[in-house]
Amino acid sequence: MQTLQQVENYTALSERASEYLLAVIRSKPDAVICLATGATPLLTYHYLVEKIH
């Protein structure tokens, strides 16, 4: 079930999004994930890489 979550700022949003993506990847390693391009998701991807390494 989807829920609406409010966060303080872009940094908090990026942190939460990276946690969500990592949880999906760990729970279903063969998941197909379509990632957005552009500058908006860059901090999310940065946090995701940090968590994986």
C-alpha distance (Angstrom), angle and dihedral (degrees) to the residues before:
residue distance angle dihedral
M1 . . .
Q2 3.77 . .
T3 3.76 120.6 .
L4 3.77 132.9 -171.3
Q5 3.78 111.8 -115.3
Q6 3.77 124.7 -168.5
V7 3.79 120.2 -152.3
E8 3.78 132.3 -174.4
N9 3.79 100.3 -117.0
Y10 3.80 148.7 -25.6
T11 3.80 92.3 -71.9
A12 3.80 92.8 53.8
L13 3.80 90.2 45.7
S14 3.80 91.3 51.7
E15 3.81 91.9 48.4
R16 3.80 92.6 50.3
A17 3.80 93.1 45.1
S18 3.81 91.3 51.3
E19 3.81 90.3 51.0
Y20 3.80 90.4 50.8
L21 3.81 93.3 48.7
L22 3.79 91.9 48.2
A23 3.81 91.1 50.2
V24 3.81 90.2 52.5
I25 3.81 92.0 47.8
R26 3.81 92.7 48.4
S27 3.80 95.0 45.5
K28 3.79 94.4 45.8
P29 3.83 112.0 20.5
D30 3.81 91.8 -178.2
A31 3.82 93.3 53.7
V32 3.78 116.1 134.2
I33 3.79 108.4 -130.6
C34 3.79 123.5 -173.9
L35 3.80 110.4 -153.0
A36 3.78 124.6 -155.8
T37 3.79 122.1 -123.7
G38 3.77 130.2 -140.4
A39 3.78 132.7 61.1
T40 3.81 99.5 -62.8
P41 3.83 98.7 77.5
L42 3.82 96.3 38.3
L43 3.80 95.9 102.1
T44 3.81 90.2 48.6
Y45 3.80 89.8 54.2
H46 3.80 90.8 46.1
Y47 3.81 91.2 54.7
L48 3.80 91.3 44.7
V49 3.80 91.7 54.3
E50 3.83 90.6 47.8
K51 3.80 91.1 52.4
I52 3.80 93.2 48.4
H53 3.78 93.9 49.0
